[in-house]
Amino acid sequence: MTQELTLDQITPRTPLSQKVLLGGLGLLTALILVTTYVWCDIDPFALYAKRGNAISYLFGREVNADDKASAMRQAERVPAIIAQEEAMQEVRAQMQAAGEQSDFTEMTRRAQKLAEERIAAMPEAERAKLVNSEYARIVDEKRGGFFPPETALPNLAKYFRALVETIAIAIWGTLLAFVASIPVSMLAARNTLKLLIPGSSPGRKALRRTIQFNVRRFLDFCRGFNEFVMALIFVAVIGLGPFAGVLALAIHTLGNLGKIISEAVEAIEPGQVEAVEAGGANPLQTMAFAVLPQVMPTIVSFSLLKFESNVRSATILGFVGAGGIGFLMFDKLNGYLYREVCTMMIMVILTVVIIDYACGKLRRRFI
């Protein structure tokens, strides 16, 4: 006679202690989520409520009559300001050529007289053109907004050169980290340390543990600080320029790649290592022919991923003077030239898309 099994008999029972533990973990997780939700002041409806601010910030606001009147008053002062500056430079040069003492009061008096003469002699058409040009610039600045983006060819050429510098920073930062991460990761993995320092004596074991601990803490230090902070330090040490960005990216990327590769090395199939060792290979040959071939797909994949990420990071490093298009972007943001910033943002996004596509092709080819 066949006995039918019930659902309770088929499904294993969960011990009461495990149920209590899971319930406690669930309660703790819910408490953490609720607390951090309130702490971070998360409001899903805030963006919708402030949608008007977002639209005016991105596409500009309506310029009213007061704004236009203020812009015209500022624009009408521009011919006098330009004439005063030019006259001051000319009078200073004349006094220096004549060997006269640089008396600021006298210099200002002469410059003011010369500026008034030039303004009086300025053709009305030229003055109107200057005022209208400045008026249009001020009104456009008051309107604000990122769209439509800047499309002037001279500016695009300047942005492209800065973008190439950003890509160069990412290339060298990733390359230096890639070269350094392979030997460092071998020192951070237990199994490769056993190849380099064989033996089961307490002294050998203690030496391996010490090396692994220190190397892993070094990698923690490298990735513990954001590239932005490191770029600030290197700019202060070696000065402005792309080299500071290269060093900042290289150190941070080394910390990431070293950890990933070392964990991949510890997860390799030991049979291949034992087979190569049985053939009489030394530790370096074993790592070259048994360890690296197994982790090479991981190394290539994550190195390409970090390169994509470093292109974006190199853009931000320019904000602290580490070169690239970020330096121009920060300068334009300070000048409220948002449309030029929009153009540079679009160029960076397109570059990242192209790099992502190219890296995907490389992954499919080599992995």
C-alpha positions as CSV (number, residue, x, y, z in Angstrom):
1,M,0.0,0.0,0.0
2,T,1.5,3.3,-1.1
3,Q,1.6,6.1,1.5
4,E,0.9,9.6,0.2
5,L,3.2,12.3,1.5
6,T,1.8,15.6,2.8
7,L,3.1,19.0,2.0
8,D,4.4,19.4,5.5
9,Q,6.4,16.2,5.1
10,I,7.9,17.2,1.8
11,T,8.9,20.8,2.8
12,P,11.6,20.9,5.5
13,R,10.6,22.7,8.7
14,T,12.5,25.8,9.6
15,P,13.8,25.8,13.2
16,L,12.2,28.3,15.5
17,S,15.5,29.9,16.3
18,Q,16.1,30.5,12.6
19,K,12.7,32.0,12.2
20,V,13.3,34.4,15.1
21,L,16.7,35.3,13.7
22,L,15.2,36.0,10.2
23,G,12.4,38.0,11.8
24,G,14.9,40.1,13.8
25,L,17.0,40.8,10.8
26,G,13.9,41.8,8.8
27,L,12.8,44.1,11.6
28,L,16.3,45.6,11.9
29,T,16.4,46.2,8.1
30,A,13.1,47.9,8.2
31,L,14.1,50.1,11.1
32,I,17.3,51.1,9.3
33,L,15.4,51.9,6.1
34,V,12.8,54.0,7.9
35,T,15.4,55.9,9.9
36,T,17.6,56.7,6.9
37,Y,14.5,57.7,4.9
38,V,13.6,60.3,7.5
39,W,17.3,61.3,8.1
40,C,17.9,61.9,4.3
41,D,14.7,63.9,4.0
42,I,13.6,61.8,1.0
43,D,10.5,63.2,-0.6
44,P,9.4,61.6,-3.9
45,F,7.1,64.5,-4.6
46,A,9.6,67.3,-4.1
47,L,10.9,67.2,-7.7
48,Y,7.4,67.4,-9.1
49,A,6.6,70.3,-6.8
50,K,9.7,72.1,-7.9
51,R,9.4,71.2,-11.6
52,G,9.1,74.9,-12.5
53,N,12.5,75.6,-11.0
54,A,14.0,72.7,-13.0
55,I,12.4,73.9,-16.3
56,S,13.6,77.5,-15.8
57,Y,17.1,76.3,-14.8
58,L,17.4,74.1,-17.9
59,F,15.6,76.1,-20.5
60,G,15.8,79.7,-19.0
61,R,13.2,82.0,-17.6
62,E,11.1,84.7,-19.0
63,V,12.9,88.1,-19.1
64,N,10.6,90.8,-17.8
65,A,10.6,94.6,-18.5
66,D,12.6,95.4,-15.4
67,D,15.3,92.9,-16.5
68,K,15.5,94.5,-19.9
69,A,15.7,98.0,-18.5
70,S,18.5,97.0,-16.2
71,A,20.3,95.3,-19.0
72,M,20.0,98.4,-21.2
73,R,21.4,100.6,-18.4
74,Q,24.4,98.3,-18.0
75,A,24.9,98.1,-21.7
76,E,24.9,101.9,-22.2
77,R,27.8,102.2,-19.7
78,V,30.0,99.8,-21.7
79,P,31.3,102.3,-24.3
80,A,32.5,104.6,-21.5
81,I,34.1,101.7,-19.6
82,I,35.9,100.5,-22.6
83,A,37.1,103.9,-23.5
84,Q,38.3,104.6,-20.0
85,E,40.3,101.4,-19.8
86,E,41.9,102.0,-23.2
87,A,42.7,105.6,-22.3
88,M,44.2,104.5,-19.0
89,Q,46.5,102.1,-20.7
90,E,47.5,104.6,-23.3
91,V,48.2,107.4,-20.8
92,R,50.2,105.0,-18.6
93,A,52.4,104.0,-21.6
94,Q,52.9,107.7,-22.6
95,M,54.0,108.7,-19.0
96,Q,56.4,105.7,-18.8
97,A,57.8,106.6,-22.3
98,A,58.3,110.2,-21.2
99,G,59.9,109.2,-17.9
100,E,57.2,111.0,-15.9
101,Q,56.4,109.9,-12.3
102,S,53.4,107.5,-12.1
103,D,51.0,109.8,-10.3
104,F,47.7,107.9,-10.2
105,T,45.6,111.1,-9.8
106,E,47.2,112.8,-12.8
107,M,47.0,109.6,-14.8
108,T,43.3,109.2,-14.0
109,R,42.6,112.9,-14.9
110,R,44.3,112.6,-18.3
111,A,42.7,109.2,-19.0
112,Q,39.2,110.6,-18.2
113,K,39.8,113.6,-20.6
114,L,41.0,111.3,-23.3
115,A,38.1,108.9,-22.8
116,E,35.6,111.7,-23.1
117,E,37.1,112.9,-26.3
118,R,37.0,109.4,-27.8
119,I,33.4,108.9,-26.7
120,A,32.4,112.2,-28.3
121,A,34.2,111.3,-31.5
122,M,32.8,107.8,-31.7
123,P,30.3,107.3,-34.6
124,E,26.8,106.7,-33.4
125,A,26.5,103.5,-35.5
126,E,29.6,102.0,-33.8
127,R,28.3,103.0,-30.3
128,A,24.9,101.6,-31.0
129,K,26.4,98.3,-32.3
130,L,28.5,98.0,-29.1
131,V,25.6,98.8,-26.8
132,N,23.2,96.4,-28.6
133,S,25.8,93.6,-28.5
134,E,26.3,94.0,-24.8
135,Y,22.6,94.3,-24.2
136,A,21.9,91.0,-26.0
137,R,24.7,89.3,-23.9
138,I,23.3,90.6,-20.6
139,V,19.7,89.7,-21.5
140,D,20.8,86.2,-22.5
141,E,22.7,85.9,-19.2
142,K,19.6,87.0,-17.2
143,R,17.5,84.5,-19.1
144,G,19.9,81.6,-18.2
145,G,19.3,78.0,-19.1
146,F,21.4,75.3,-20.6
147,F,19.5,75.0,-23.9
148,P,20.1,75.6,-26.7
149,P,23.7,74.6,-26.5
150,E,26.6,76.6,-27.8
151,T,27.5,75.7,-31.4
152,A,30.1,78.3,-32.5
153,L,32.9,76.5,-34.3
154,P,35.8,78.2,-32.5
155,N,34.4,77.2,-29.2
156,L,33.7,73.7,-30.3
157,A,37.4,73.3,-31.4
158,K,38.5,74.6,-28.0
159,Y,36.2,72.1,-26.2
160,F,37.4,69.3,-28.4
161,R,41.0,69.9,-27.5
162,A,40.2,69.9,-23.8
163,L,38.1,66.7,-24.3
164,V,41.1,65.0,-25.9
165,E,43.2,66.0,-22.9
166,T,40.5,64.5,-20.6
167,I,40.7,61.2,-22.5
168,A,44.5,61.2,-22.3
169,I,44.3,61.6,-18.5
170,A,41.9,58.6,-18.3
171,I,44.2,56.5,-20.5
172,W,47.3,57.1,-18.5
173,G,45.6,56.9,-15.2
174,T,44.1,53.5,-16.1
175,L,47.3,52.2,-17.8
176,L,49.5,53.0,-14.8
177,A,47.0,51.3,-12.4
178,F,46.7,48.3,-14.7
179,V,50.4,47.7,-14.8
180,A,50.8,48.1,-11.0
181,S,47.7,46.1,-10.1
182,I,48.9,42.8,-11.4
183,P,51.9,42.3,-9.2
184,V,50.2,44.0,-6.2
185,S,47.2,41.6,-6.5
186,M,49.5,38.6,-6.5
187,L,50.8,39.8,-3.1
188,A,47.3,40.3,-1.9
189,A,46.1,36.7,-2.7
190,R,46.7,33.8,-0.4
191,N,47.3,31.2,-3.1
192,T,49.9,33.2,-5.0
193,L,51.7,34.1,-1.9
194,K,52.1,30.4,-1.2
195,L,53.8,30.1,-4.6
196,L,56.1,33.0,-3.9
197,I,56.8,32.1,-0.3
198,P,56.4,28.3,0.0
199,G,56.7,26.4,3.2
200,S,54.5,25.5,6.2
201,S,56.7,26.7,9.0
202,P,55.2,29.2,11.5
203,G,57.7,31.8,10.3
204,R,56.6,31.4,6.6
205,K,52.9,31.5,7.5
206,A,53.4,34.6,9.6
207,L,55.3,36.3,6.8
208,R,52.6,35.5,4.3
209,R,49.9,36.8,6.6
210,T,51.8,40.0,7.2
211,I,52.4,40.7,3.5
212,Q,48.8,40.0,2.6
213,F,47.5,42.2,5.5
214,N,49.7,45.1,4.6
215,V,49.1,44.9,0.9
216,R,45.3,44.7,1.4
217,R,45.4,47.7,3.7
218,F,47.5,49.6,1.1
219,L,44.7,48.9,-1.5
220,D,42.1,50.0,1.0
221,F,44.0,53.3,1.4
222,C,44.2,53.7,-2.4
223,R,40.5,53.4,-2.9
224,G,39.5,54.9,0.4
225,F,39.8,58.5,-0.9
226,N,37.8,59.8,-3.8
227,E,39.8,60.8,-6.9
228,F,38.6,64.4,-6.3
229,V,40.3,64.6,-2.9
230,M,43.5,63.0,-4.3
231,A,43.5,65.5,-7.2
232,L,43.2,68.4,-4.7
233,I,46.3,67.0,-2.9
234,F,48.3,66.5,-6.1
235,V,47.4,69.9,-7.5
236,A,48.6,71.5,-4.2
237,V,51.9,69.4,-4.4
238,I,52.9,69.6,-8.1
239,G,50.7,72.4,-9.4
240,L,47.9,72.7,-11.9
241,G,47.8,70.5,-14.9
242,P,46.7,67.1,-16.2
243,F,49.6,65.2,-14.5
244,A,47.8,65.7,-11.1
245,G,44.7,64.1,-12.6
246,V,46.7,61.2,-13.9
247,L,48.2,60.4,-10.5
248,A,44.9,60.8,-8.7
249,L,43.1,58.4,-11.1
250,A,46.0,55.9,-11.1
251,I,46.0,55.6,-7.3
252,H,42.3,55.2,-6.9
253,T,42.0,52.8,-9.8
254,L,44.9,50.7,-8.4
255,G,42.9,50.2,-5.2
256,N,39.9,49.0,-7.1
257,L,41.7,46.8,-9.7
258,G,44.0,45.3,-7.0
259,K,41.1,44.2,-4.9
260,I,39.1,42.7,-7.8
261,I,42.0,40.9,-9.3
262,S,43.3,39.5,-6.0
263,E,39.9,38.1,-5.2
264,A,39.7,36.6,-8.7
265,V,43.1,35.0,-8.2
266,E,42.0,33.4,-5.0
267,A,39.0,31.8,-6.8
268,I,41.0,30.1,-9.6
269,E,41.0,26.4,-10.3
270,P,43.9,25.0,-8.3
271,G,44.3,21.9,-10.6
272,Q,45.9,23.9,-13.3
273,V,48.4,25.4,-10.9
274,E,49.3,21.9,-9.5
275,A,49.7,20.6,-13.0
276,V,52.1,23.3,-14.0
277,E,54.1,22.9,-10.8
278,A,54.3,19.2,-11.4
279,G,56.0,20.0,-14.7
280,G,58.8,21.7,-12.8
281,A,57.8,25.3,-13.3
282,N,59.1,28.0,-10.9
283,P,56.7,30.3,-9.1
284,L,56.9,33.1,-11.7
285,Q,56.3,30.6,-14.6
286,T,53.4,29.0,-12.6
287,M,51.7,32.4,-12.3
288,A,52.4,33.3,-15.9
289,F,51.0,30.0,-17.3
290,A,48.5,28.8,-14.7
291,V,47.2,31.8,-12.8
292,L,47.1,34.7,-15.2
293,P,45.3,32.9,-18.0
294,Q,42.5,32.1,-15.7
295,V,42.0,35.6,-14.4
296,M,42.9,37.5,-17.6
297,P,39.2,37.8,-18.7
298,T,38.4,39.4,-15.3
299,I,41.4,41.7,-15.6
300,V,40.5,42.9,-19.1
301,S,36.8,43.3,-18.3
302,F,37.3,45.4,-15.2
303,S,40.2,47.4,-16.7
304,L,37.9,48.4,-19.6
305,L,35.1,49.2,-17.1
306,K,37.5,51.4,-15.0
307,F,38.7,53.2,-18.2
308,E,35.1,54.1,-19.0
309,S,34.6,55.3,-15.4
310,N,37.9,57.2,-15.4
311,V,36.8,59.2,-18.5
312,R,33.9,60.6,-16.4
313,S,36.0,61.0,-13.3
314,A,38.7,62.9,-15.3
315,T,36.0,65.4,-16.3
316,I,35.3,66.2,-12.7
317,L,39.0,66.4,-11.7
318,G,39.3,69.5,-13.9
319,F,37.1,71.3,-11.4
320,V,40.1,71.5,-9.1
321,G,42.6,72.4,-11.8
322,A,43.7,68.9,-12.9
323,G,43.3,69.7,-16.6
324,G,40.9,68.5,-19.2
325,I,37.5,69.7,-20.2
326,G,36.4,69.9,-16.6
327,F,38.6,72.9,-16.1
328,L,36.8,74.8,-18.9
329,M,33.4,73.6,-17.6
330,F,34.1,74.9,-14.1
331,D,35.2,78.3,-15.6
332,K,32.1,78.6,-17.6
333,L,29.9,77.6,-14.7
334,N,31.4,80.4,-12.6
335,G,30.7,82.8,-15.5
336,Y,27.0,81.6,-15.7
337,L,27.7,80.5,-19.3
338,Y,25.4,77.5,-19.0
339,R,24.9,77.0,-22.7
340,E,28.6,76.4,-23.2
341,V,28.5,74.0,-20.3
342,C,25.7,72.2,-22.0
343,T,27.7,71.8,-25.1
344,M,30.6,70.3,-23.1
345,M,28.3,68.0,-21.2
346,I,26.9,66.7,-24.5
347,M,30.4,66.1,-25.9
348,V,31.4,64.2,-22.7
349,I,28.2,62.0,-22.9
350,L,28.8,61.2,-26.6
351,T,32.4,60.3,-25.8
352,V,31.4,58.0,-23.1
353,V,28.9,56.3,-25.4
354,I,31.5,55.8,-28.1
355,I,34.1,54.4,-25.5
356,D,31.4,52.1,-24.1
357,Y,30.6,50.7,-27.5
358,A,34.3,50.2,-28.3
359,C,35.0,48.6,-25.0
360,G,32.1,46.2,-25.6
361,K,33.6,45.2,-28.9
362,L,36.9,44.5,-27.2
363,R,35.2,42.4,-24.4
364,R,33.4,40.3,-27.0
365,R,36.6,39.8,-28.9
366,F,39.0,38.8,-26.1
367,I,36.6,37.4,-23.4
